[in-house]
Amino acid sequence: MESLASNDISPTEMNDKERNARLKTKVLQEIISSELSYLSQLDMLLNGFVRPVKEMNLLPKSKFSSVFGDIEPLYNLNRTLYEEILSQDNQGNVGNAFLKIAPYLKLYSTYAHDYEIALKLLQDLRKNNKEFETFISQQERLPSISRKLEALLITPIQRVPRYLLLISQLILYTEEEEEQRILTTAKKQIESVAKHINEQIREQENMQRIIRLQKSLVHGRPKIVCPGRKIIHEGTLKKVSDRDSAHQRYFILFNDMLLYCKVRNSDINQRGSLLCSCILPLRHCKAEAVIGGGLFKVTCREERLLLCSDTAREGKKWVDVINETIQQLETNYRTLKKESSSRRPQKRQLPQQESLLQVLHQRQLVEKRAARDQSAADKLNVENLTTTHDVENESNDTNANPPKSPRTFKLPKWPGACPGSPLSPHSHLKMLAAKPTSPTPSQTFPVFYSPPIQQ
């Protein structure tokens, strides 16, 4: 009786479980219905615009690929996801469907990265290609479509965040631990894709902003469009001169430099509205606050700027963001210097060409080694000659005289004038043992400069 009583569920707990089950069912229905609605929009885009434009050959292949290239792959991907959701829903775990398809959702990152370019190209095509514009306008007015092409093209951008929201709600109302674990894993993968999509969108927006600033510079100088360059912060500041006068300048902080310009037009987006005054390489810069509201100082080697913002908060923000960007830049430089860094290609080391001095040094070593070996060989020949004399004397005097010990046997003295005598001043043993004399100034070797090998 006690065990039965302990397993009893209170009415409140029962109500909570029923409520969670009811809300979970509602979320599952929302996932299925929203996916079906999204598929119908992709189908409308595919069969109403993409395929007819391709069949009628209204656009060159390159421009067609830039505007509509990713639509059909996205449709095939989401159709597979929809079928998996229906299959897993019957088994009671929709998380498996998202877990299976999540790695392929990175296709949305490519679409998001090219979206702004595709949209601008579409606007240019509709303005300059009358045949294309006539067809698109005609399709947009069809009762089965009744939507602008641009409105259909933005729907894939909004889909992945929608998945993230629905799965989060599903986890909230799921009580089974295994199903909750699968849903959590799928959510992490979709979060990673959503984060990458946001980064791609920010990167594209940043590049478009740099291009607009490039057009705003007088004569398009200097060239600020560069791969990997990002705008960190920009705004108007007052530059205080030595004469205690302040001039309004437009400052642009990139991830590698600080640029300020004279403003020639109130609308800085107009062509030729900014005249570049100075470029400061960020690696040599330093920003520090100055006592006073909104005042701060930027130093770059010999260049010193005293700047003033409208508010103290804005001035502090400029100082913080400049120093943080400098710190990040220094970290990136240290990373590039590491041999193990994946950002730096590892090149095969080419053999270094030896200089003339190195060759002469090697030759001297070889000659010294040869002289040492010759000296050892000559000493060995003398010992062999001694042993030979001992053997001959023993064989000749075996019956006449008793053999003498090799230790007491002495070789006959060579005449001093004999060239082969060890006592001769021209003996090869003495010549090898003699120390080399220092060369005269006329015999001194010239020193050559060996240029480094250009790799």
C-alpha positions as CSV (number, residue, x, y, z in Angstrom):
1,M,0.0,0.0,0.0
2,E,2.9,2.4,0.8
3,S,4.5,1.7,-2.6
4,L,1.2,2.4,-4.4
5,A,0.8,5.6,-2.4
6,S,4.3,6.8,-3.2
7,N,3.6,6.4,-7.0
8,D,0.4,8.3,-6.9
9,I,0.6,11.5,-9.1
10,S,-1.0,14.6,-7.7
11,P,-3.6,16.4,-9.7
12,T,-1.3,19.4,-10.2
13,E,1.4,17.2,-11.7
14,M,-1.1,15.5,-13.9
15,N,-2.4,18.8,-15.1
16,D,1.2,19.9,-15.9
17,K,1.9,16.7,-17.9
18,E,-1.3,17.1,-19.8
19,R,-0.6,20.7,-20.5
20,N,3.0,19.9,-21.7
21,A,1.7,17.1,-23.9
22,R,-0.9,19.4,-25.4
23,L,1.6,22.2,-26.1
24,K,4.1,19.7,-27.5
25,T,1.5,18.4,-30.0
26,K,0.7,22.0,-31.0
27,V,4.4,22.7,-31.6
28,L,4.8,19.5,-33.7
29,Q,1.8,20.6,-35.8
30,E,3.3,24.0,-36.2
31,I,6.6,22.4,-37.4
32,I,4.8,20.3,-40.0
33,S,2.5,23.0,-41.3
34,S,5.2,25.7,-41.5
35,E,7.5,23.3,-43.4
36,L,4.7,22.5,-45.8
37,S,4.0,26.3,-46.3
38,Y,7.7,27.0,-46.9
39,L,7.9,24.2,-49.4
40,S,5.0,25.6,-51.3
41,Q,6.8,29.0,-51.5
42,L,9.9,27.3,-52.8
43,D,7.8,25.4,-55.3
44,M,6.2,28.7,-56.4
45,L,9.7,30.2,-56.8
46,L,11.1,27.2,-58.7
47,N,8.2,26.5,-61.1
48,G,7.0,30.1,-61.5
49,F,10.3,31.8,-62.1
50,V,13.5,29.7,-62.0
51,R,12.7,26.9,-64.4
52,P,10.8,29.1,-67.0
53,V,13.6,31.7,-67.1
54,K,16.1,28.9,-67.7
55,E,14.0,27.2,-70.4
56,M,13.3,30.5,-72.2
57,N,17.0,31.4,-71.9
58,L,16.3,34.9,-70.7
59,L,19.5,35.3,-68.8
60,P,23.2,34.4,-69.4
61,K,24.3,31.3,-67.5
62,S,26.5,33.3,-65.1
63,K,23.8,35.8,-64.2
64,F,21.2,33.0,-63.9
65,S,23.4,31.1,-61.5
66,S,24.1,34.2,-59.4
67,V,20.4,35.0,-58.9
68,F,18.7,31.6,-59.0
69,G,21.5,29.0,-58.6
70,D,20.7,27.8,-55.0
71,I,16.9,27.6,-55.2
72,E,16.6,24.1,-56.6
73,P,19.1,22.5,-54.1
74,L,17.3,24.2,-51.2
75,Y,13.9,22.8,-52.5
76,N,15.3,19.3,-52.7
77,L,16.9,19.6,-49.2
78,N,13.7,20.8,-47.6
79,R,11.5,18.3,-49.3
80,T,13.7,15.5,-47.8
81,L,13.5,17.2,-44.4
82,Y,9.7,17.3,-44.7
83,E,9.5,13.6,-45.5
84,E,11.8,12.8,-42.6
85,I,9.7,14.9,-40.2
86,L,6.5,13.0,-41.2
87,S,8.3,9.7,-40.8
88,Q,9.8,10.6,-37.4
89,D,6.5,12.1,-36.2
90,N,4.9,8.7,-36.6
91,Q,7.7,7.2,-34.5
92,G,7.4,10.0,-31.8
93,N,10.8,11.7,-32.2
94,V,11.0,14.6,-34.7
95,G,14.5,15.4,-33.4
96,N,16.0,12.6,-35.4
97,A,14.8,14.3,-38.6
98,F,16.6,17.5,-37.8
99,L,19.7,15.7,-36.5
100,K,19.9,13.9,-39.8
101,I,19.5,17.0,-42.0
102,A,21.3,19.6,-39.8
103,P,24.8,19.1,-41.5
104,Y,23.2,19.9,-44.9
105,L,21.7,23.1,-43.7
106,K,25.0,24.8,-44.3
107,L,23.7,25.3,-47.8
108,Y,21.7,28.2,-46.4
109,S,25.0,29.9,-45.5
110,T,26.0,30.0,-49.1
111,Y,22.6,31.4,-50.0
112,A,22.8,34.1,-47.3
113,H,26.3,35.1,-48.4
114,D,25.2,35.7,-52.0
115,Y,21.8,37.1,-51.2
116,E,22.7,40.8,-51.3
117,I,24.7,40.4,-54.5
118,A,21.8,38.4,-56.1
119,L,19.3,41.0,-55.1
120,K,21.3,43.9,-56.5
121,L,21.9,42.0,-59.8
122,L,18.2,41.2,-60.0
123,Q,17.4,44.9,-59.7
124,D,19.9,45.8,-62.5
125,L,18.5,43.0,-64.7
126,R,14.9,44.2,-64.2
127,K,16.0,47.7,-65.1
128,N,18.1,46.9,-68.2
129,N,16.6,43.7,-69.6
130,K,13.1,44.5,-70.9
131,E,12.3,40.9,-71.9
132,F,13.2,39.6,-68.5
133,E,11.3,42.4,-66.7
134,T,8.2,41.8,-68.8
135,F,8.2,38.1,-67.9
136,I,8.8,38.6,-64.2
137,S,6.1,41.2,-63.9
138,Q,3.7,38.9,-65.8
139,Q,4.5,36.0,-63.4
140,E,4.1,38.1,-60.3
141,R,0.5,39.0,-61.4
142,L,-0.6,35.4,-61.7
143,P,-3.4,34.4,-59.2
144,S,-1.3,31.3,-58.2
145,I,1.6,33.5,-57.2
146,S,0.4,37.1,-56.4
147,R,3.8,37.9,-54.9
148,K,6.9,39.9,-55.7
149,L,9.9,37.9,-56.7
150,E,12.0,39.7,-54.1
151,A,9.6,38.7,-51.4
152,L,10.0,35.0,-52.3
153,L,13.8,35.2,-52.5
154,I,14.0,36.4,-48.9
155,T,12.1,33.4,-47.4
156,P,15.2,31.1,-47.2
157,I,17.0,33.7,-45.1
158,Q,14.3,33.6,-42.5
159,R,13.9,29.8,-42.4
160,V,16.8,28.6,-40.2
161,P,16.0,31.0,-37.3
162,R,12.5,29.7,-37.5
163,Y,13.8,26.1,-37.0
164,L,15.7,27.2,-34.0
165,L,12.7,28.8,-32.4
166,L,10.4,25.8,-33.0
167,I,12.9,23.3,-31.7
168,S,13.5,25.4,-28.5
169,Q,9.8,25.3,-27.8
170,L,9.7,21.6,-28.5
171,I,12.5,20.9,-26.0
172,L,10.6,23.0,-23.4
173,Y,7.6,20.7,-23.6
174,T,9.4,17.4,-24.0
175,E,9.7,15.3,-20.8
176,E,11.4,12.1,-22.1
177,E,15.1,12.3,-21.5
178,E,16.3,10.5,-24.7
179,E,14.1,12.6,-26.9
180,Q,15.2,15.7,-25.1
181,R,18.8,14.8,-25.6
182,I,18.3,14.3,-29.4
183,L,16.5,17.5,-29.7
184,T,19.2,19.4,-27.8
185,T,21.9,17.9,-30.0
186,A,20.0,19.0,-33.1
187,K,19.5,22.4,-31.7
188,K,23.2,22.9,-31.2
189,Q,23.9,22.0,-34.8
190,I,21.2,24.4,-36.1
191,E,22.6,27.1,-33.8
192,S,26.0,26.7,-35.4
193,V,24.5,27.0,-38.8
194,A,22.4,30.1,-37.8
195,K,25.6,31.7,-36.3
196,H,27.5,31.1,-39.6
197,I,24.6,32.5,-41.6
198,N,24.6,35.7,-39.5
199,E,28.4,36.0,-39.9
200,Q,28.0,35.6,-43.7
201,I,25.3,38.3,-43.7
202,R,27.5,40.7,-41.6
203,E,30.5,40.0,-43.8
204,Q,28.5,40.8,-47.0
205,E,27.0,44.0,-45.5
206,N,30.5,45.1,-44.4
207,M,31.9,44.6,-47.8
208,Q,29.1,46.5,-49.4
209,R,29.7,49.3,-46.9
210,I,33.4,49.4,-47.8
211,I,32.5,49.6,-51.5
212,R,30.2,52.6,-50.8
213,L,32.9,54.3,-48.9
214,Q,35.4,53.7,-51.7
215,K,33.0,55.5,-54.1
216,S,32.6,58.4,-51.5
217,L,36.4,59.0,-51.5
218,V,37.6,61.8,-53.9
219,H,39.0,60.2,-57.1
220,G,38.5,56.8,-55.3
221,R,41.7,57.2,-53.4
222,P,43.1,55.5,-51.4
223,K,42.1,52.0,-52.2
224,I,40.4,50.6,-49.2
225,V,38.7,47.6,-50.7
226,C,40.8,44.7,-49.6
227,P,40.1,41.0,-48.8
228,G,39.7,40.4,-45.1
229,R,39.3,44.1,-44.3
230,K,36.4,45.0,-42.0
231,I,34.9,48.2,-40.7
232,I,34.9,48.2,-36.9
233,H,33.6,51.7,-36.2
234,E,32.9,55.0,-37.9
235,G,31.7,58.4,-37.1
236,T,32.3,62.2,-36.9
237,L,34.8,63.6,-34.5
238,K,36.4,67.0,-34.0
239,K,40.2,67.2,-34.5
240,V,41.8,69.8,-32.2
241,S,44.8,71.5,-33.8
242,D,47.7,73.2,-32.2
243,R,46.1,76.6,-32.6
244,D,43.2,75.5,-30.3
245,S,40.8,75.3,-33.2
246,A,38.7,72.2,-33.9
247,H,37.8,70.9,-37.3
248,Q,35.2,68.3,-38.1
249,R,36.6,65.1,-39.6
250,Y,35.0,61.7,-40.5
251,F,36.9,58.8,-38.9
252,I,36.7,55.2,-40.1
253,L,38.3,52.5,-38.0
254,F,39.2,49.3,-39.9
255,N,40.6,46.1,-38.5
256,D,44.0,47.2,-39.7
257,M,44.1,51.0,-40.0
258,L,42.5,54.2,-38.9
259,L,41.5,56.7,-41.6
260,Y,40.1,60.2,-41.3
261,C,38.8,62.5,-44.0
262,K,37.6,66.0,-44.6
263,V,33.9,66.1,-45.2
264,R,33.0,67.9,-48.5
265,N,29.4,67.0,-48.5
266,S,26.9,66.5,-45.7
267,D,25.8,63.2,-47.3
268,I,28.9,61.1,-47.0
269,N,27.4,58.4,-49.3
270,Q,27.6,60.8,-52.2
271,R,30.4,60.3,-54.7
272,G,33.5,62.4,-53.8
273,S,32.1,63.6,-50.5
274,L,35.2,62.5,-48.5
275,L,38.8,63.7,-49.0
276,C,41.3,61.4,-47.2
277,S,43.6,63.4,-44.9
278,C,45.6,60.7,-43.2
279,I,45.9,56.9,-42.8
280,L,47.3,55.5,-39.5
281,P,48.5,51.9,-39.5
282,L,46.8,50.4,-36.5
283,R,49.7,48.3,-35.2
284,H,51.6,51.5,-34.2
285,C,48.6,53.3,-32.7
286,K,47.5,53.8,-29.2
287,A,44.4,55.5,-27.8
288,E,44.0,56.9,-24.3
289,A,41.4,59.1,-22.6
290,V,42.2,62.7,-21.7
291,I,40.7,64.5,-18.7
292,G,37.6,66.2,-19.9
293,G,34.3,65.2,-21.4
294,G,34.7,63.3,-24.7
295,L,38.4,64.1,-25.1
296,F,40.9,61.4,-26.1
297,K,44.3,61.1,-27.7
298,V,45.5,58.8,-30.5
299,T,49.2,58.5,-31.1
300,C,50.9,56.7,-34.0
301,R,54.7,57.1,-33.9
302,E,55.4,60.8,-34.5
303,E,51.7,61.6,-35.3
304,R,49.5,62.8,-32.4
305,L,45.8,63.5,-32.6
306,L,43.7,65.2,-30.0
307,L,40.1,64.3,-30.7
308,C,36.8,65.4,-29.2
309,S,33.4,63.6,-29.4
310,D,30.0,65.0,-28.6
311,T,29.7,63.1,-25.3
312,A,32.0,61.4,-22.8
313,R,30.3,58.1,-23.4
314,E,31.0,58.3,-27.1
315,G,34.6,59.2,-26.5
316,K,35.1,56.3,-24.1
317,K,33.6,54.0,-26.7
318,W,36.1,55.2,-29.3
319,V,39.0,54.6,-27.0
320,D,37.9,51.1,-26.0
321,V,37.1,50.0,-29.5
322,I,40.4,51.3,-30.9
323,N,42.5,49.5,-28.2
324,E,40.5,46.3,-28.5
325,T,41.1,46.3,-32.3
326,I,44.8,46.9,-31.8
327,Q,45.0,44.0,-29.3
328,Q,43.1,41.7,-31.7
329,L,45.4,42.8,-34.6
330,E,48.5,42.0,-32.5
331,T,47.0,38.5,-31.6
332,N,46.5,37.9,-35.3
333,Y,50.1,38.8,-36.1
334,R,51.4,36.5,-33.5
335,T,49.3,33.7,-34.8
336,L,50.6,34.2,-38.4
337,K,54.2,34.0,-37.1
338,K,53.6,30.5,-35.7
339,E,54.9,27.7,-37.9
340,S,51.9,25.5,-37.0
341,S,49.4,28.2,-38.0
342,S,46.9,27.0,-40.6
343,R,46.8,30.5,-41.9
344,R,50.4,30.4,-43.0
345,P,51.3,28.0,-45.9
346,Q,54.2,25.7,-45.2
347,K,56.7,25.9,-48.1
348,R,59.3,23.4,-48.9
349,Q,62.7,24.6,-47.8
350,L,65.1,24.9,-50.8
351,P,68.7,23.9,-50.4
352,Q,71.1,26.8,-49.8
353,Q,73.9,27.4,-52.3
354,E,77.3,27.3,-50.7
355,S,79.5,30.4,-50.9
356,L,83.1,30.4,-52.1
357,L,84.5,30.7,-48.5
358,Q,82.5,27.7,-47.5
359,V,83.9,25.7,-50.4
360,L,87.5,26.7,-49.5
361,H,86.9,25.8,-45.9
362,Q,85.6,22.4,-46.8
363,R,88.6,21.9,-49.1
364,Q,91.0,22.7,-46.3
365,L,89.3,20.2,-44.0
366,V,89.6,17.5,-46.7
367,E,93.3,18.3,-47.2
368,K,94.0,18.2,-43.5
369,R,92.2,14.9,-43.1
370,A,94.2,13.5,-46.1
371,A,97.5,14.6,-44.5
372,R,96.6,13.1,-41.2
373,D,95.7,9.8,-42.9
374,Q,99.0,9.9,-44.9
375,S,101.0,10.4,-41.7
376,A,99.3,7.5,-40.1
377,A,100.0,5.3,-43.1
378,D,103.7,6.3,-43.1
379,K,104.1,5.3,-39.5
380,L,102.5,2.0,-40.3
381,N,104.9,1.4,-43.1
382,V,107.9,2.0,-40.8
383,E,106.6,-0.5,-38.3
384,N,106.0,-3.0,-41.1
385,L,109.6,-2.5,-42.3
386,T,110.9,-3.1,-38.8
387,T,109.0,-6.4,-38.5
388,T,110.2,-7.5,-42.0
389,H,113.8,-6.9,-41.0
390,D,113.3,-9.0,-37.9
391,V,111.8,-11.9,-39.9
392,E,114.6,-11.9,-42.4
393,N,117.4,-11.9,-39.7
394,E,115.7,-14.7,-37.9
395,S,115.6,-16.9,-41.1
396,N,119.3,-16.1,-42.0
397,D,120.7,-16.6,-38.5
398,T,118.7,-19.5,-37.2
399,N,121.7,-21.9,-37.1
400,A,124.5,-19.5,-36.6
401,N,123.2,-17.1,-33.9
402,P,120.3,-17.2,-31.5
403,P,117.4,-14.9,-32.5
404,K,117.3,-11.4,-31.0
405,S,114.3,-9.9,-29.6
406,P,112.5,-7.4,-31.8
407,R,112.6,-4.9,-29.0
408,T,116.4,-4.8,-29.0
409,F,116.8,-5.0,-32.8
410,K,117.8,-1.7,-34.4
411,L,117.6,-0.7,-38.0
412,P,120.8,0.5,-39.6
413,K,121.1,4.3,-39.8
414,W,120.2,5.9,-43.1
415,P,122.6,8.4,-44.6
416,G,121.5,11.9,-43.8
417,A,121.8,13.0,-47.4
418,C,119.6,10.2,-48.6
419,P,116.2,11.6,-49.8
420,G,114.4,8.6,-48.3
421,S,116.0,9.0,-44.9
422,P,113.6,10.0,-42.0
423,L,116.4,12.4,-40.9
424,S,116.5,14.2,-44.3
425,P,115.1,17.7,-44.1
426,H,113.1,16.9,-47.2
427,S,111.6,13.7,-45.7
428,H,107.9,13.4,-46.3
429,L,107.3,12.7,-42.6
430,K,108.9,15.9,-41.6
431,M,107.1,17.8,-44.3
432,L,103.7,16.5,-43.1
433,A,104.6,17.1,-39.5
434,A,105.8,20.7,-40.2
435,K,103.4,23.5,-39.2
436,P,102.1,25.5,-42.2
437,T,103.5,29.0,-42.4
438,S,101.2,31.9,-42.6
439,P,100.8,33.2,-46.2
440,T,102.3,36.4,-47.3
441,P,100.1,39.3,-48.2
442,S,100.4,38.4,-51.8
443,Q,99.2,34.9,-51.1
444,T,96.2,35.9,-49.0
445,F,92.9,34.6,-50.4
446,P,90.4,37.3,-51.4
447,V,87.1,37.4,-49.5
448,F,84.0,37.0,-51.7
449,Y,80.5,38.0,-50.9
450,S,78.0,35.2,-51.4
451,P,74.6,36.7,-52.2
452,P,71.6,35.0,-50.6
453,I,69.6,32.7,-52.7
454,Q,66.3,34.2,-53.8
455,Q,63.5,31.7,-53.1
